[in-house]
């Protein structure tokens, strides 16, 4: 599984620390390894066709005990329905082994699914349900008819009594008739209830079979998942081992999500540790079509997924010198520039990598800087936000009164904002409007996805300012005018195949990381005391 580089890496600098797998710029060794893996895929038409359905591939530059530098390759999930394929490292645990416990128990659960489906769609169940419905309808019709007849009889007796010409014998006969009719109605109702109860019992017996099978299936599935995640025992650089079950229960107090441990990153590190290979740098890139709604672009590099990999890699990287994430470190707070100020409002130019307001990670925020280092007052309120990676103009109110008014203007979409972005290519159309609803990608926070069913409306106008050469290719400088203000709206609208299909340069979430995200909030227009104020940068 250890691949020697086919290209000359003599002049490539070996990284001193392992890159942070969640936020990184691909190292040269990883870029070369990715190119070689792409060539390997292209040489096998069947493999390429399978990968192009959509697959995350990982590469890990490593050094062996003799000091030789090479790389490993892995794929997330399965290829051709299997965990193993020549040239790629094996899984942490091969649950696809035909004779293994997992496959045997999976087969039992699948058999239960088939049994449930068979009973659910059986003629016996259909007939029992039809007979129950028929009995209820027949009972309702019969009792309604009988009740109507007895009601007519009662009305006739009332009319005869009203005439006042009844003998004692006739009155007694009518009383007995009334008593008989009431008793008969009760008897008929009880008889129908007994008949319906028989039909209900027949239906319940069938539904109980389904319910018992479903309960057993659920308990077996939960037990199998726990068993499986106990078999996934991962290593760290200290030589320690722990199951995924223990890792997730200790860190999150929950079971691992489905598919945990099957991504490329854990496979690569596990193989390296098991074979005394020193991890140097890792990168993951997408091959093929993007999953529905998600933004995954062929050839782009991505950080490891949060929901499945963050707890696992947090353990596996222990003992390995890992770079600090740029998201945790934050940008240069000293780069903040005040571009406008009056007695009520402050407008600053936020550098890329700096938080707008205080967060869990990321260093000092703009709001904290303004309060502590500029105004020396807590009466400073950032009225809106920019993504940490985005630079540009931020409004800071000097009073709660103005802050609330600005918040109202933002909520009512009265604030006009313009962004300038450098795209990693040139879109097909020079201008237009993008309308793609967005929703959080809960499995890959903080990523967003296009979701026409559950997403919130998101609208962006765009126009190409000019084209220029950047990074050896033709790129477009674009003006964005968002109508709505959804999280990552411009980034997703740019990168999505349904949008511009051209990500913003340096977009670590939806494109390929670079020195920074080339997105800048360049103009903003608000109303202050009834007058329009436009700030440009």
Buried (B, 14 or more C-beta within 10 A) or exposed (E): BBBEBEEEBEEBEEBEEBBBBBBBBBBBBBBBBBBBBBEBBEEBEEBBEBBEEBBBBBBBBBBBEEEEBBBBBBBBBBBEEEBBBEBBBBBBBBBBEEEBEBBEBBEBBEEBEEBBEEBBEEEEBEEBBEBBEEBBEEBEEBBEEBBEEBEEBBEEBEEBEEEEEBEEEEEEEBEEBBEEBEEEBEEBBEEBEEBBEEBBEBBBEBBEBBEEBEEBBEEBBEEBBBBBBEBBBBBBBEEEEBBBBBBBBEEEEEBBBEEBBBBBBBBBBBBBBEBEBBBBBBBBBBBBEBEEBBBBBBEBBBBBBBBBBBBBBEBBBBEBEBBEBBBEBBBEBEEBEEEBBEEEBBBBBBBBBBBBEEEEEBBBBBBBBBBEEBBEEEEBBBBBBBBBBBBBBBBBBBBEEBBEBBBEBBEEEEBBBBBBBBBBBBBEEEEBEBBBBBBBBEBBEEBBBBBEEEBEEBBBBBEBEEBEEBEEEEBBBBBBBBBBBBBBBBBBBBBBEBBBBBBBBBBBBBBBBBEBBBBBBBBBBBEBEEEEBEBEB
